Amino acid sequence: MSKETAIQLFEGQKVRTQWNESEEKWYFSVIDVIAILTESKDATAYWRKLKQRLKAEGNQTVTNLHGLKMVAKDGKMRKTDVADTEQLFRLIQSVPSPKAEPFKLWIAKVARERIDEIEDPEIGFDRLMETYLKKGYSKQWINQRLKSIEVRKELTDEWEERGVKKGVEYAILTNEITKAWSGLDVKKYKQLKGLKKENLRDNMSNLELVLNMLAEATTTEISKEKKPKNFTENKKIAIQGGTIAGNTRKEIEQKTGKKVVNKLSAKDYLDNKKELE
């Protein structure tokens, strides 16, 4: 199962999802769907009773469901029942709700959009741009953000080529790059900006994004030349790439007299109708 997770919104309500790369399908949190359809104060209890009844009736859809770890309300990864698009359509038939039909249309739309993005990656970028525009980001910042996604993808492709493991090892190397260029590790950087679960890059200024891209792009190029054979060598290269961008940051700060890494987040800029610059 891929770690590509997302929070999808139906009429402003959150539905946790996870994309399975090999199967090319979304898995949806059943509890989140039940909460929307039933408007129950205790969707977990409602689902527990419904699940028991459907199992007693010999419902194969419920029997074939499996669990995945998703971020719970307390912020921790907890196992929860999930269903793919087909399974979810069948489950919805068992829940009396006026939202059933519009919800089915929404599920189909979510599933179709992801397939479209695989066939044509530009569609995904277009949708992402629309999302950022709706949040109030400037086009200049959005263009930088989209470029940073491209640069990041090139780096992770290189790491994969060098045998770096997704998850913990990616996080360690990212932390080393960030610390080398900004002077702060990811945790302290987010604390500086008052962030919790928000994406750090979504809260960087244009200059912060540019330096972060420089650090990652440099790391990619060094890795391609040096061809590291193990994690330790990859870590050294990550620090080298970050340090080059870090030296650039120091020069900029020396010339301008201003700190590049700052405590301002997207909220500060957008609430004041100012661009991230």
C-alpha positions, 0 to 999 in steps of 0.5 A, spaced: 500 500 500 502 506 498 503 512 503 500 517 498 494 519 503 489 525 502 483 528 506 478 528 501 472 533 502 465 532 501 460 538 502 466 540 507 466 534 511 473 530 511 473 523 508 480 520 509 483 516 503 489 512 501 491 511 494 494 504 492 499 504 487 499 497 484 491 496 484 490 503 482 484 505 486 482 509 492 481 506 499 476 510 503 475 510 511 468 507 512 467 511 519 468 517 515 463 515 510 458 513 515 459 519 519 457 523 513 451 519 511 448 518 517 450 525 521 450 520 527 454 523 533 457 516 534 459 513 527 463 508 530 458 505 534 453 506 528 458 502 524 459 497 529 452 495 529 451 495 522 457 491 521 454 486 525 448 486 522 451 485 515 455 479 517 449 476 520 446 476 513 452 473 510 454 480 506 460 478 503 462 486 502 463 487 509 467 480 510 472 482 505 473 489 508 480 490 511 483 495 515 489 500 514 492 505 518 490 512 518 491 518 522 485 519 527 482 525 531 488 524 536 493 525 530 496 518 531 496 512 526 490 507 528 487 502 524 480 503 521 476 499 516 476 501 509 473 500 502 474 501 495 470 504 490 465 498 489 465 496 496 463 503 498 457 503 493 455 496 496 455 499 503 451 505 501 445 501 499 445 499 506 445 506 509 438 510 509 440 517 507 438 522 502 445 523 501 447 516 498 446 518 491 450 525 491 455 521 495 456 516 490 457 521 484 462 524 489 466 517 490 466 516 482 468 523 481 474 522 486 476 515 483 476 518 476 480 524 477 486 520 480 486 515 474 486 521 469 492 524 473 496 518 472 494 518 465 496 525 464 500 528 470 499 535 468 491 535 470 494 533 477 498 540 477 492 544 474 487 541 480 493 543 485 493 550 482 486 551 483 486 548 490 492 553 492 488 559 488 482 558 492 486 558 499 488 565 496 496 564 494 499 568 489 500 565 482 507 567 483 508 563 489 504 557 486 508 556 480 514 556 485 510 551 489 509 546 483 516 547 481 518 545 488 514 538 487 517 537 481 524 538 484 522 533 490 520 528 485 526 528 482 530 527 488 526 521 491 526 518 484 534 518 485 533 516 492 529 510 490 534 508 485 540 508 490 536 504 495 534 509 500 527 506 503 521 510 503 518 512 510 523 513 515 530 514 511 526 519 506 524 523 513 532 522 516 535 525 509 530 530 508 531 533 515 539 533 514 537 537 508 533 542 511 537 543 517 544 544 513 540 549 509 536 553 514 539 552 520 533 548 523 531 541 523 524 540 520 521 539 527 524 546 530 522 549 523 515 548 524 515 550 531 518 556 529 512 557 524 507 555 529 505 549 525 503 542 527 500 537 522 501 543 516 505 542 510 512 546 512 513 547 504 506 550 504 508 555 509 514 557 506 516 564 503 518 564 495 525 565 498 525 559 503 522 555 497 527 557 492 533 555 497 529 549 499 529 547 492 536 549 491 538 544 496 534 538 494 536 539 486 543 540 488 543 533 493 540 530 487 545 532 482 551 530 487 548 523 488 547 522 480 555 523 480 557 520 486 552 514 486 552 512 493 552 505 495 548 505 502 544 510 507 550 513 510 553 515 503 546 518 502 546 522 508 553 525 507 550 527 500 544 530 503 548 534 508 553 537 502 547 539 498 543 542 504 550 546 505 551 549 499 544 552 499 545 554 506 551 558 504 547 561 499 542 563 505 547 566 509 550 570 503 543 573 502 542 574 509 549 578 509 547 582 503 540 584 505 540 584 513 534 580 513 533 573 516 531 568 510 528 563 515 522 566 519 516 565 523 511 567 518 506 562 516 501 562 510 496 564 515 499 570 517 500 572 509 493 570 507 489 573 513 493 580 511 491 579 504 499 579 502 503 574 498 508 569 500 514 573 498 
